Structure formats: structure tokens, C-alpha cells
Amino acid sequence: MPSSLAPPLPPPTTNSSSTSSSLPVTPSPPSSPVAPGLGAPLPSAPRLLSPLLVSSHLVRLGWKAPTQQEGVHTYAVFYSQEGIPRERWVNVTEAGGLEVSVSNLKPEQSYTFRVLAYNQAGAGPSSSPIRVTTQPDLPSAPPQNVSLEVVLSRSIKVCWQPPPPSSLNGLITAYKIRYRRNGRRGDQEALEPNNYWYLFTGLEKGTQYSFQVAAMTVNGTGPPSEWISAETPETDLDGDSIIMSWTPPINPSILVRGYIIGYGVGSPYAETVRVDSKQRYYAIENLEPLDTLDVVGVDDELFHPFDKYPTPVTDSSFLPPTHDPPRGVQAVAVSPDAVRVSWADNAVGRNAKTAEVRFYSVKWKTSYSSSGKYK
């Protein structure tokens, strides 16, 4: 409801100035009017309050003088942010001033504004309130978890996640990816409006490239991520090879001295390779063709830190004595109450076709019971 009450105001002046403060939405008790004589009329409400300029942190307002403006010497603009039950106010003490700029606002937030006129008798009624939403601002943080994946000798895939929600400052309209060939001046740009990845093709073989990603709103581009680099291989791999790629740990406080890559037929522990901490991909070559049904650890569940999951030990006490025990037994936790167990059966030769139906017995036990359970 419009209020005819206002906080005490500075004396009238012919200079242009403004003051601001904050008040609860509930009006304070009226101050004693200063009037040259009894019965001096109060001004009527200002008219046609409207926004003249709206940015992410500032709104400039304008209005028409009241129809009853006898002795009007100043105006006060009251405003509040949506959802916050507290009003702030700005004085306009310029003689005849009908505009004011309200600053220090938050981007992409709704505010309610109203204006009152004052003369020596006091404050008149409030104008009709208007609602204004500030413009989005630039994102204040870069995208997160930027990573690179070397796809082929002339292609690199860049992946990322949005900036933290508190730093978006509006709707993200696109992502700008800058890239450059190391040793060459000048950056190039690409835009991706819909996805959290972008595939660069037509790159030079055996060349290192650097990339960074920045989020965009309608107002411009936010800060970019740090430059990260990857090198394209000299040649494309044949059908008996695969490329593994990875990203560093998300926690920057973890000191990485190197990486261990495990792979093999039926078990990712059959072969291990250690690579430098700066390396982000590795080519595993001379693998068996896929139609031999060899199991190679390309599933991300099979590639895990070796110090996190101990190598399982096969229990052969429940297998028929005529068969070799399964090889490469793996146990991976998939939920708080489920574990996935996998293995390879070496009793059946490669490419062998048989109608034999095989059954397996899996044994496990809990930490609080010494008796085994069977399934």
C-alpha cells in the first residue's frame, strides 16, 4: 500500500546530489512537518514513473511532476529487492530534478520502485510502484573441469562443466573456446551453444595445442579457464590399438607424480605402464582383434587406482578339479549395497564354439561373520 510517510530529508538545495539509506517496509512514525503556515497543502503523487536505463547493476528512473506541485523541492525514490522485506531510499535534491540513478543492484534480480514528492509541509502520497528486473551480468567464474581427449591424429575433443551456479549471473548462451598451436602466435576461437564439449578437427599431426574455455551471457564473455595442452599423435592407430586419455584429479591439492595404466586379457593387472604426470593419453598397441573375445580394460570401471582396490585372490576350493580356476577376478562396488564381480574363463579356448553350459559358484563373506555365503 503506498505510504505518505518518509524518513527525514536534507534541506532543499539547488545543487545536484543524492543520499541513500535503508528502512523496513513498514513506515516509521511521521516527523513533524516544517511549514510556513497552517494548512499548507501536500504535493500529489508523482506521475508516470518508468525506467530510462537498465543494466546489470544500475537502474535510471524518470517521472513526471505531480499535478499538485506547489512548493515541491525534492523527491525520494524507495526501492526493495524481491523477496527481501526492506526498503532502501535515494533522495533527489536537485531543483526540478525528475530523474535518478539507483546503483549497486544485483544482476538479474527484480526490484520494486516508487517515488514521493516533498515540500515544506512534508511528503505527498507515493506514486504507483513499478517492477524492474536488472540485466544479466558476465559470469564471474570460468567453466569447471576442463579436459582434453585426443581422438585421432588430427582431432582433439574439449570437454567442460558450467561455472558454479552462484557465478552464472544470468543464462549461459554459449561457450567460447580459444585454442592455439604451441609456438605460434595468435589465438583462434570457436563457439558451442548447446553442449559441454567441442570436437576440433583438421589439426596438424604430432603437434601440441592449448585450449581454454569461457562462458558467455547476453552481456559478454566471462573469465576463461586456465590453458591446458594436448599433443596429437604422429599417425592414426591401426585396428589392433586403442588410445586411453584421462584428466588430472579434480582436487588441485593432490600432488601427482605420475600415472599407472593397467590392461590385459581378462584382467587390467596383466600389464602395467607408468607414465609422466604431465601426460594425458597413452596408446596401447598390438592388441588381439576384437572378435577373439579377449577382454581389455577399456571400461572405466576396470581402470582404477591400484592402491584403492586390492587385487582379488581367486578361491578355487569350490570349483570342479577338472577345470582351471577363473582368471582376473575383479570386485567393484557399484552402490552402497552391491558389488559387481567379473572374471575370465580360460578353460574355453579362443574362438572355440561349444554347446556346454557352464555354471559358476561365487563365495563372499562379511567382515562381521566368519561363515561363507554361497549363490
N, C-alpha and C positions, 0 to 999 in steps of 0.2 A: 504494500500500500504506500503511495507517495507520502513523504514526510515533509512537513513545513518547518522542521527543526534542523539546526545545523550547529557545528562547533563554532566557537569564537573565531572571528576572521581578523586579519590585519587591517589597519586603517586604509582608506582609499588612497590611491596614488595615481599619478599619471604615467608612471614608468611601467614597462612590461616585466612582470615577474610571476612566479608561481610558487606555492608551498604545498606540501602534501603531508598527510598523516593517515592514521587508520582508526576506525571506530567499529564497535559492534553494530550489526544491522539494526538492532533496537536503538531508537534515538535517545539521546541524553536529554536531561531536563532543559527547558528553554532558558536562554540567557536574557537578561534584561535588555530590551531594545533601547537603542540610542536614537532619540527622535527630537527634532527641534520643537515640536508641539504635539499636543494630544490629537489623536485621530488621524495621524498621517497614514495614508493607505500603503499596504504592502504591494510589491510588484506581483503581477500574474506570472504564470508558468512560462518559461522559455518554450519556443516552438521549433518543430522540425529538426530535432536532434538527429544527426546522421554521421556516419564515419566518412572522413575525407581521404584517409590513407590508412591502410592496414598492412603491417609487416609481421615478422615473427615475434618481435619484442616491443612493438610500438603501435598505438592506435591514435590517429589525429582526428578529433571530433570538431564539428561545426554546428551552429544552431542559429535560429532567428531570435531577435529580441522579443520580449513579452509585449503583448498589446497594451498592458498597463505597465509602463516603464518609468514612471515618474521617480526621479532621483536614483535610478539604478546605477551603481558604481562598480559592482563586481559580481562575479559568478563563481559557483563552486560545482565541480563535477565529482560525483560519487560513483565508485565502481567496485565490483566484487567478482571474484572468480567463482565459476560454477562449482557447487559442492562445498564451498568454504563460507560459513555464515559470518563474514566480517567484511565491512566496507572500508575502503580507503578513499581519500578525497584529495582533490587538487584545486587550489584557488587560482582564479584568473583575475588579476588586479590591474590589468591594462585597461585604461579608459576606453570604453566602447568595444573591448575585445570580445569576439564571438567565436573564437577557436582556441583549442588547447591540445597539446600532445601528452598522452599518458604513456610513460615508458616503463622499462623493467618488467614487462609482462612475459609470460611463459609461452613458448611456441605451441601452436595447435591446441589452444585452450579457449573455452568460451567465457566471455566476461559480460556482465550487465552494467550499463552506464545510464546515469540520469544527471540532469543539471538543474540547479536552482539559481535564481536571481536575488540579489540583495540591494536594499537601500538603507538609509539611516534608521528606518523603522524595524528592519530585520529581514528575515528570509521569506520569500514567497513560496508558493507550492512548487513541487517538483514537476519536471517535465515527464512525459511518458517514457518509461525505460526502453532501451534498445539492447539487443543481444548481438555481440560481435565475436567472431572466432578468429584468433590470430593465425597467421600463415605458418606452415611448417618451416622448420629451420634445417640447416645442414646436419647430417649425422655427426655426432661428436666423438665417435669411436670407429675404428676400422673394422672390416669383417673379421671373423674369427676362424681359427683352424684352417688357414690356407695351406693347401698341399698340392704337390705335383705328381703326375703319373706319366711316365714315358710309355707311350702306346706303341709306336713304331719308330723307325729311324728318322722319320720326318714329321712326327706328331707328338705333342705333349698335351695332356689334359690337366687343366687347372680346376681345383675344387675349393669350396669355402663354405662358411656358415654366416648368417647375418650378424651384424653387430649386436651387442647386448640390448635388450628391449628398452632399457632406460636411456639409451643414447640414440634411438632412432630419430626422434624429433619430427615424426611425420611418416608418411607412407613411402617405402622404398620403391622407386620407379624403375631402377636399373642398377647394374653394377658395371663399373669401368675397370677394365683390365689393361694395365700398362705392361709392356714387355720390351725387351731389348736383347740383342745379341751381345754377349760379353766381348769387350774390346772394341765395340763400335759405338760411336756417339749417336745420340738421338733415340727417343722412345717412340713406340707405336702404341695405338690404343684400339681396343675392341669393346663393344657393349653387349651385355647379356641381360635382357629384361625379365626373363621368365624362370631361369634355372639357377642352381647353385654350382654350376660347372660350365666350362667352356673348353672346346677342343681346338687347339691350334694345329693347323696342317700346313704343308708346304715349307717346313723348316729345313735348315741345312743339316746334313748328316754329320755326326761327330762334332757337334758344336754345343757349347754351353749357352743357355738362355736364362734370363732372370725375369721374374714376374712379380707384380703387386696388384692388389685389388682394393677398390674403394666403392662405397655405397653412395647412391645418388637419390635425392628427392627433387621435387619440382623447383626448389630454390638453388640447387647446385650439387657439388660433389663434396663428400666428407673426407676425413683424413685417410690416406692409404695405409695398407698393411706394410710390414717390412718386406724388403726384396728377398725372394727365395729363388734358388737356382736349380737347374737340372740339365743334364747333358744328353743329347740324342746319341744313340749308338751309331757306329760306322756303317753297319749293314743290318738288314732285317734278318730275323732269325728264321731257321727252317722249321718244318713241322715237328721236329723232334726236340724243340726248345721252348721255354717259356721265360717271360720276364716277370720278376717279382718287384713290386715297389711298395714303399711304406712312408709314413710320416713320423717325425720325432714325437716323443711323449708330449702330451698337452701341457703338463706341469713344467714350466721353464726352469724350476729349481733342481730338476733331476739332471745330474751330470752323466752324459752318455759318453762312454769311452769307445764304444763300438757296438756292432750288432752281430748276432749269431743266426744264421739261416739253416734250418734243418729240413731235409727232404729225403724221400726214399720210397721204395715199393712196399706198401702196406704199413709203413711207419715213418713219421717225419724225423726219427732219430737215426736212420740208417746212414745218412751223410750229413755232415755239418760243415759250414763255411763261415769264417769270421771276416767281416768287412769293416772298413773305417767308419768312424762316427759321422763323417760328412757325406757318406754315400747314401743314396735314396733308392737305388734299384740294383738288381743283380740278375744276370742271365744264367739260367740253369740249362745246360745243353746235354746232348747225347742221351736223351730220354727214350724209353721204348715207345713205339706207336700206341695211340690210344686204344686201338682195337685189341691189344693184348690184355686189356682189363687190369693193367698194373695201376695201383693206387699211388698217386703222387700227391704230396701235401700241398695242394693249391687251395684247399678250403681254409678260410681264415681261422676256423676253429682248430686246425691242426698246426697252425703256426702260432706258437705262444712262447713266452719267455721260459727258458729251460729251468730257471730256478724257481718258477712258480708252480709248475706241475711236475712232480717226480715221475720218472719212468715207471709205469706199472710193471709188476712182475707176474708172469703167466703162472696160473695154478693148474697143473696138469693131472692132479690126483683124481679127477672125475672124468677124464677122457678115456675112451677105449684104448687099450695098449697097442692096438694095431695102427693107430694114427699118430702122426706128429702133432704136437700142440699148436694151436693157432699162434701166429706171429704178429708182432706190432700191436699188442692190446693197448687201447687208449681209453681213458676215462675223462670226460669233460663235463663239468657242471653246467647245465643249461637253465636251471632255475633253482630256487631255494630248496625244493624237494624232489629234484630229478637230476639224474646223471646219465649222460649218453655214453654207451660202451661200444667200441668198434674194434675190429680185428681183421686179419687176413688169414685165409686158409691155404696153406701150401701143399696140402695133400692132393689137390686137384691141379694138374699141370696147366701151363699156359695154353690158351686156345683149345683146351680139352673140352669135349662135349660129352656129358654124361647125364643119364636119367636118374641117377642116385639122389635121393632126398636126404639131406644132412640135417641133423639136429645138434644144437649146442647147449651146454649147461653153463650158466653164469653164476658164480658164487660171490657173495659180498657179506660184509658184517659191519655192524655199527661200532662206535667207539665205546659204548656202554654195555656191550654184550659180547661174550666170548663164543656164543653159538652161531654157526653159519646159517645163512638162509639160502634157499635154492629157488630157481624159477626155470 
